[in-house]
Amino acid sequence: MTHQSQQQSHRFFLKFQPLLIAAAITHLICMSAAHAAADPDNGLQNPTQALQEVVVTGNKTTEKAAFTKAAGFIEEKLVDTPFSVNAWTTQQLQDLQIRLTTDVMKYDASVNDAYNAVGYAEQFSIRGFQLDNEYSYRKDGFAIPGDAPIPLENKETVEVLKGISGFQSGFATPGGIINYVTKRPTNNDLRSITTSISERGTLYGAVDLGGLSNDKQFGYRINVAEERLRSYVIGANGNRQFISGAFDWHLSTQSLLEFDADYQHRAQISAPGFQLFNGTDLPKGITADMMLNNQPWSKPVDTIDSNIGVRYEYKLDNAWTASVAINKHEFKRNDYTAFPYGCTSGNIPSGYCANGDYDVYDYQSVGEAKSSWGSQALLSGKFSTGSFEHQFATGLSDSQRKDFFGAYVYDLVGTNNIFHPIAVGQSSNTTGAVSLQRTDKEWSAFVQDAMSLNEAWTLHAGIRRLHIDRTQLGVDGYQHSYWVSNLALVYKPAQNTSLYTSFAQGLEHGTVAPFGTNNQNQMLDPARSKQIEFGVKSDLNRDLSVSAALFRIQKPLVYIDVDNNYVKNGTAQHTGLELTALGKITSQLSLGASMTALDAIQQDTGDITQDGKRVLDVPKLKTTIYADYAVADLKGLNLNASWQYSGNKAYTPDNAVIVPGYQVYNVGARYLTRVGNTTTTIRFNVDNVLNKFYWRDATQKLGGYLFPGAARLYKLSAQFDF
């Protein structure tokens, strides 16, 4: 994007300057402190909330039970569903001052980074399986590209469905999916402004507006945000602008029309990771703020995302509802990096020289674009057959994605050193002409039934028929049709407790053999996966839930064999245990705890360098605990702290290099008061309070890279609700 087009983009937004906002924070904090001193008993209640396993409605501190559609297309109580689901609400994200999905996922022990570079796409693995950027990220159930950080300002919840989701979503990797639920209009007037300052001067401002018309027929929700990005990595600077609108039109007591649209522009210089020294040793002397993409000609990765969604719902009667939904997503990216890779002088193809030298490549890919749309028609309701009660859903879905890009530039332009950086030249080449390169078309029909056999037993069954048509320029595509299904049995020994066993099937797209292999550009067929899971969920009381899940997932391995062929052979088997405790321990103390123990191995390849080895970039044990305490002696004050632990990770395919585990501690506080007639919340957080250096991500993607975790970060924000 040119400088002129960036200026035009800025004028598209309500232009509140972050620098002025940051100055206003200090002024208003002083006002709040003065007011608190004059009126310490302000009568406000402490909004103590732990990380809730809540997906759609309510939270554990309300009278209404939480409901979810995680099991498919039927809304049920969370405690009754035979799947593992976590979700984070807007309030929780605000209290933790979270702006990125990366920071959300730190609180789920089943999720890990997977080539998650600052300033680039946020990429994750769940239960040890890396997510698919095309199909594993969802907005209101529709697939959207995960090639840039997904904005959170207009999201009501961020949901994580763990494990195989073939029936729920069609094609996706077997680890699970991340679904972003859009904010809808509020019943009461909402007028909220949030401002913050963090990292090395990141400045942020956001507005959230909602309400209904006087006749209650029309509703609206508007979110606007602007951000000046100054990452903890020196030089990974940028800016971001965002605007969205969601509107409801109650056509009658039976019918509802929903519309939403959003637009985000983000430009930020990306921060590459580090490779092994001498191709064998973990880098020494590295600090978290080091930047390797720091040439005079370095440019930001410039992305534009836009989305439009429409949904119509009609209640046929008290038992049955029909709906139709459509979603359209557009993505554009100009990708630039001074890319560090290898050591030619030391004959090390994918590692740095022992003294910290590395080769610099000028990478350019200008004009990339993805266009995707999806539609779904759904009929859901309840009926009886004899003594059996049924919750039933059936529907049709359709989706299509088109990818546009040209031949990229990847030219060796010089040698640099981590500890003594210098300027090198740049390539004179430019990206080739952009054209349509790949098309995916998917059609499916599905049926789901949750049949209550009696008061204690419920049988869940779902089946989906999928047809996929994939084409790629210069590569043989494929057309296939598949059946995928899931089956689960839930037993309720008590109203607040469920025990379940489930079986699920999944599908993921075949990948293309990479450059340099004997069969480069060959597209592999889709891969099937299967999962068996046993679990228990219990609402110990209205405000506290616990759960445990034991699972095993199996899928075909895809790798480059000893003969340099890209093959699908052998099995990846991931066996794990997940434990969670979520809710209020006492009236003052809330807790969110998550633990995952995972045994992820490769087997049945016939290759001793593969069989029995650990899957890369996945710890055997990961734990996170978050606590929030309401101080009784000072109403409105809450203190919080969290602890994140990750065991070591295998970095090389032969497991010869193991990346050490780490522990990170975070603390924070928030104070709720009034400034005049304005409810004001001041939040202060310190992440990595002990300033621990650690490798948060150790991926073999793109030749293998290590990414440091952030050093100590301070975050200060003020929220004003009018």
N, C-alpha and C positions, 0 to 999 in steps of 0.2 A: 504494500500500500504506500502510495506517495505521501509526501508531507502535506500536499494540498488536500488529498482525500481524507487524511487523518483530521485536518481542520474541519472539513465538512462533516465528518462523523461526530466530532465534538459538538458542533452546533445543533446536532440532532437531539441532544439531551438538554434537560434542565441543567443549566450551567452553574452548579455550586462548586466553588474551588476548594479542593481538599486542604490546601494550606491554611485558608481562613477558618475552615472547620476545625483543624487541629488547634489553632489558636483559641477558638471558642471553647474547646474542651477544658483547657486550663482555667479559663474564666468561670465556667459553670461549675467546675469542681470546687473552686473556692466559694462560690455562692452556696453550694450544697453543704459544704463543711460548716459554713457560718450558720446556715439554717438548722443543721443538726445540733449545733451547740446551743442555739436558742430554744429548740424544741426537740429534745431527744426522744420524747414519747410521741412519735408522729402517728401512731395508731395503725400503721401499715402492717400487713401480715407478711411473714417470711415465705416466699414462694419456693420452698425446698423441693427440688425435683432430682431424682437420680436418673441414670440412663435407663430408659424404659424400653421393654420389648413390646412396643406398641406400633402398629402399622398405620391404621387409618383413623380411628376415632378414639378420642379420650386419652386418659392416662390413668395410672394406678392410684392416683389420689382423688379420682372422681367416683361418683356413685355408679356411673355407667360402665359396664365391662368393656374391655378392649375387643375390637373385632378386626379381622384381617381376611384378605383373599389370597394369602400365601399358598394355600393348597390348590389354587387354580382360579376358578371363576365364581365360587360360592363364598359368600361372606359368612364367617363363623367366629365364635369366640376363639381368641388366640390359644387358650389353654386346651381347646379341643382339636387343634390342627396337628396332623402328623408330620410336621416339618420343622426345621430349625430356622427361626427368623429373628432378626434384630432390626430395630429402627430408631432413628434419632429425630426428635421434633425440633421445630424452630426455636423454642425456648431453650432447649439444651445446647443447641449450636451457639446461641447468643451468649449463654452463661460461660461457655468455654472459649468464646471469641473465635469461632471457627469460620473460615472463609473458603476453605478448600476441602474436597472429599478426602484428600490425603490425611488431614487432621482428624476427620471423623473416624476413619478406619483404624486409627491408633487405639481406639477403645473397643475393638473387636479382635479377640485373640485368634480367630480363624482367618483373618485377612492379613496379607503381607504385600509390601511393595514389589513390583516386577518391572524393572526398567522405568522407574518413576523419577525423571529428571526435573529439577527446578526449571520453570519456564517452558516446559513442554507438556505433552499429554500425561495425565495421571493414569498409571497402569498398576493393576493389582492382581494378586492371586487369592483364591479362596479355597480352603482345604487343600492347598498345595498345587492347584491347577491355575495357570495364568488365564485371565479373562480375555475374551475376544473383543478387540476394539470396535468391531462392527455390530455385534449381536448381544454382548453381555451387559451393556449399559442401556437402561430403559428410562423413558419419560412417560409416566402414566401407562406403563405396560408396553409402549411402542419402542422398538429399537432405534437408537440414535448413535452416531459416531462418538467414540470416546477419545478423539484425537486432539482435544484441547480440554482444559479444566472446565467442568460443567458448572454454571453459575448456581449459587444456592439461595440468592435473595428471594426468588419466587417459588421456593420449594418448601412445602409444609412438613414433609418427612423425607428422610433418606433411608430406604429399606435395603436390607441385605437378606436375600434368600440363599441359604447355604445348601450346596449339593446339587444334584442333577435336576434340571428344570425343563426337560424336553417336552413334557405335557403342557406346562404352563406357558412356555415361550418359544417352542420350536427349536431352531438351531441356536446353540450356545455351548460354551465349554463346560465340562462337568462340575467345575467348582461351585457354580451358582451365578447369580445375577445381582446387579445393583440397580434398584429402581428409584427414580426421583418422582415424588408425588407433588403436583403443582398446587400452590395455594389457591383457595377459592375465596369468593367474596365473603365478608363477615356480616353477621346479623346486626351487630352494633357498629357505630362509627369507629374507625381505627385511624389514628393520626400518630405516626411514630417516625422519629428521626434517630439514626445511629451514626456516631462518629468515632473514629479510633485512630491511634498512632501506634506503630509497632516496628519491630526489626530495626533496620538502619534508617528509618524515616519513612516507612510505608504509611501513607495517609489515606483514609477511607471515609466515605460518607454515603449514607443510604437513606431513602425515604420509603415508607410502607404505608399505603393509604387503602382503606376499605370501607364498605358500607352498603346500604340499600336505599333505593328510592323511597319517597314517602308512602307510596302505595304498596311497597314490599315486592313489587313485581320485577324490578331490575336490581342486580347487585354488581359491584365492581371491586377489583383489587389491583392496585397499581404499585409497582416496585421500580425504583430508580437507584442506580449506584454508580459511583465513580471512584477510581482508586489510582494512586500514584504508587507504583511497586518499587521497593528498594529492598531486595532480598538479603538474607543473611550471607549469601554468596556475593562477594564484592564484584560489582559489575553486571549482575543479573537484574538489570533495571528494566522498567517498562511502565505501561499504563493500561487501564481497563475502563470501559464504559458499558453500562448495562441498563436496559429498560424492558419492562414487561407489563402486560395487562391481562386480566382474567375477568370475564363478564358472564353473568347468569341472567337468563330471561325465563321467568316462570310464566309460561304461556297459559297454563291452567293449573288446577290442583293436581292434575295427573301428568302433565308434561313439562319438561325442563330442557332448555337449550343452553349449552355451555360453549364458551369460546375463550381461547387463550392464545397469546402471541408474545414472543420475546426476541430480543436482539442483543448480542454481545460482541464487542470488539475488544480484542486483547492483543497487545504487542509487548513481548518481553524477550530479552536475550537469554537463551537457554544455557544451562550449566552442565557440561558433560561430566561423566564420571571418570574414574581412574582405573588403569589396568595394572596387572602385576608387574613389579620390577623384575627385570631379567627374565620375564615370562614365567617366573616360579614363586616369587615372594610377595607377600602383602606390602603395599607401599608404606614407607616410614617417613616421619616428619611432615605428614599431611595435616592441614587444619581444615575445618569445615567451611571456611570462607574462601578457600582457594578457587580461582577461576581460570580455566584453561581456554575458554572461548573469549579471549581478550585481545584480539588483533584490532588494529585501527580500522579495518574494513568489516569487522563483525557487525551483523545486523540482527534485529530482533526477529523471532518467529512471530509472524503477524497472522492472526486468525479472526475470522468472522463467523459467528453462528447465528442462525435465525430459525425460529420454530413457530408453526401455527397448528393449533389443535381445535377440533370441533367435535362436540358430542351431543346427541339428542337421546333423551330417556323418556319413556312413556310407561306409566303404571297401568297395566291392563285391568287389574283388580288388586285386592289386598294381598294376593299370593304371587302374582306374576308381573314381571317387568321386562320390557324389551328396550334395547338400546343400540345405537349405531354411532361409531366413533371413527374419526379420520385424523391422521397426524402427518404433517409435512415438515421435513427438516432439511436445511441447506447449510453446508459447511465449506469454507474457503480458507486456504492457507498458503502463505509464502514462507518457505522453510529455508533458513540460512544457519550455518554453523562453521566455525573454524574447528574442524573435527580432529581430536587427538586419537591416533590409532597406530600402534606398532612401533618398531624400532628397526629401520632398514639397516643402519650401520652395524647393529648387533645380530642381524639375521633373525629377528624375533617378529613373526608376523602379527601376533595379537598380544603384545605386551610392551612395556616401556623398557628402555635401557636401564642398566643397573644404577647409573648416575642421575636418572630422572629425565633424560632426553626422550623425546617422542616425535614422531612424524606428524605434520599438520596437513590436513586435507581441506580444501575449500569445497564445502558441500552447499549446493543450491538446488532447490526444487520450487520453482515459482509457478503459481497458478493452479495448484492442486485444488480439487473441488469434489465434494460428495453430495449427492442429492438422493434423499430417501423419503418414501412415504409408506404409510400403512393404513389399513382399514380393518374394522372388526364389527360384526353384527352379533349380538348376544341376546339370548332368551333365557331367563332364569326364574325359578319359582319353587313352590312346594306342592306336593301331592302325597296321597296315601294309596298303598296297595295292600289290602287286608290289614294286618297289624303293623306293617312296616311304614315308617315315615320317610319321605324322600326330600332332600334338597337337591335340585337338579339344575343343570345349565348346559346349553348347547349353542354352538355358534360357528361362524365362518370368519376366516381372516385372510388377508392378502397383503403382501408387501413387495416393494421393489427398491433396489438401490443401484445407483450409477456412480462410478468412480472415474474422474477425469484427471489426467496428469500427463506430463511430457517426460522425455529423457532427462534425467537429473545430471548435474555436474558433480563429480567427485574426483578432484585433481590434487595430486601431491604438490604442495607449494613450498615446503621447507621443513626445517627441524627446529623444535623449541625445547625448553627445559622447564620443568615444574618449578624449580627453586630460583632460576635466573631467567625469567621470560624475556623474549626479544620479539621484535616485529619481523614478520616474514611477508613475502609478496602474496598476491592473490591471483586467481585464475582469470584469464581473459575470456573464458567460455561462458555461455549462458544456457539456460534450460531450453530443451527442445520444445517444439510446438505442442500445446496442450490439446488432447483429444480424448474421446471416450475410450477407456481401456478395459473396464470390467463392468458386468451387469449381473445382478442377482435378482431372481424373481422367485417368490415363495407363495404357495397357496396351501391352505389347510382347513380342515373341518374337525371339530372336537365335541366330545360329550363327557360330562362329569356327573356323578351321582354320589351323594353322601346318604347312605341308607341306614336309618336307625333300626337295628334289629330288636332292641328293647331299651330300657332306660340306661343300661350300662354299656352296651356294645354298639359301635357304629362302623360300618364298612364303607371306605372311600374307594372309588374306582374312577379312572379317567383314561380316555383313549383319544389319540390325535392322529389323523392321516395327513402327512406332509408330502408336498411335491416341490422339488427345487430344480431350477434351471439356471445354471451358472455358466457364463461365457467370459473369456479373457483374451485380449488381443495377443496373438502369437502363441497361445497356449490352448491345448485341447480342453474344452470345458466338459460339463456333464449334465445330464438330466436324470433324476432319480425320484422315486416315491418310497416313502417309509411309513410304517406304523410305530408310534411310541406310546407307552402307557405307564401308568403308575397304579399301585394297589396298596392300600393301607387298612389296618384294623386298629381301632381305638377302643380301649377299655377304661371306663370310669368307675373306680371303686368308691369314689366320693364325688360330689358335685364339683369340687374345686381341684380335682386331680385327674390326670389322664396318663395312661400308659399306651404306647403305640409301637407297632412294627410296620415298616413300609418298604416297598420295592419300587424303583423308578428306572426308566430308561432314558437315555439322552443321545443327542446327535450333535456333532460339530463339523464344520466345513473342512474339507481336505485342503491342505496347504500346498504351496508351489515350491518345487525343488529350487534351492537358492543358487546364485551365480557360483560357478566353479565346480559344481558337482557334475558327475557323468551324465545325469539325467536332468540338468538344469532346465527350468521352465516347465517341467512336467507337473501337472496338477494331480494330487492324490485324491482318491475317492473320500467321501465323508466317513467319519469314524463313529462307531457306536460305543456307548458307555453304559454301565449299569451300576446301581447303588442299592445296598440294603442298609436299613437304619433301624435302630431300636432307641426309644426315648421315653422320658417321663417329664411331665410338666405339672407344677402345682402352684396355685395361688394360696400361699400359707395364710394370708389374710387379704383384706381389700387392697393393701398397699405394697405387698411383698410377694414376688414370684421367684421360683427357682426352677431350673430345668437341667436335664442331662441328655446327651445324645451320643450313642455309639454307632459308628458308621464304617462301611467299607465301600470304596469306589474303585472300579477297574475300567481302564480304557487302553486302546492300542498305543504303543510307543511310536513316535516319529523321530528319526535321527539320521545322521550321516554315518554309514557303516565304514568298516575298515577298507572297503574297496572304493570309497568315495561316491557311493550311491545314496541318494536320499530315499529312505525306505520307511514303510510302516511295518513294524515287526516287534514281537514281544508284547509285554503288558506293563503298564504303570499301575501299581496297586497302592492305594492310600487308605490306611486304617487309622481311625482316630476317635478321640473322646473329647466332647465339648461339655463344659459346665458353666452355668451362669446363675447369678443371684442378682435380682434387680428390684429396687423399691426402697421403702422406708423401713429402717430397723427400729427407730423410735420416732417420736413426734418431731425431734430435732435433727436426727441423723439419717441421711439417705445414702444408699450404696449401689454401685454398679460394678459387678465383678464378672470377669470372663476368663476362662482357661481352656486351652486346646493342647492336647497331646497328640502328636501325629507321627505315624510311621509310614513314610513315603518311599517306596523302593521300586526298582526296575527289575524285571524278571523275564525269563523265557525267551531271551534274544539269541542264545547260543554264543554270545560274546562275553568272555570273562571280564572284559573292561567295562561292561554294562551291567551284567546280572548281579543282583544283590547290592548295587550301589544306591546311595541316597539320592533322592531327587534334589536338584540344586535350588538354592535360595529359599529353602523352607526349614524353619527350626523344628526340632522334635518337641519342644515345649515352649509355649508362649502364654503369658498371663498379663492381664491389665486389671487394675482396681481403681475405682473412682469413688470418692466420698465427699459429701456435701453436708456441712454442719451449720445449723441456724443458731446464732449466739443469742441466748435467752435474755442476757442483760442489756443488749442493745438491739432493739427491734429494727429490722430491716437489714441487718448485717449477716451475711453468710460467708463462711470460709470453706474452701475446697482444696483437695489434694488428690493426686493420682500417681500411681506407680505402674510402669510398663517394663516387663521383663521379656527378653527373647533369648532362647538358647542359641548355640552356634549353628552355622549353616555350611553345607558343602558348596564349594565354589567351582571346582573343576570336575568334569565328568568322571574322572577316576577317583574322585574324593581325596586326592592328595593334598589339596589346599582347603583348609577349614577356616571360615571366618568366625572370630570369637563372638560370643553372645554379649548382651549388654543389659543394663538397667538404667532407666530414665525416670526422674522424679519431677513432678510439676506441682505448683501451688497457685492459689488464686483467692480472690475475695470479690464480693459484690455488695454494694450498699444501695438500698432502695429508700428513697426519701421524696420530698416534694420541694420544688422550687416554684414558689407562687402556686398557681393552679396546675402545674405540670408535674406529673409523676416522672421521677428521674432515677435511673439506675446507673451507678458508676461501677465499672468492672476493671479489675487489675489482675493480670495473670503473669506468671513467670514459668516458661517452659524450659525443661532441662536445667533446673535450678542449680545443680552441681556442676554444670558446664562440662558434661561428660562427652568425650570423643568416642564415636562408635560408627560402624558401618551398618547403615539401616537397610541397604539394598545391595545384593551381591548376585547380579544376573549374568548369564552367559549370552544374553541377547546382543546382537551386533558385534560379536567377537569377545564379549565379556567385559563388564564394567562394575566398579564398586562406587557406591554413592554414600558420602558421609551423612550422618544425621545432623540436624541443625544444632549449632551451639546455643548457649543460653539466650533466650528471647524474652523481651518484656513487651507486654501488650496492655494498653490503656484505652478504655472506651467509655463513652457516655451515651445513654439511650434516653430519649425524651418522648413520653407518651402524653399527648394533649387531650 
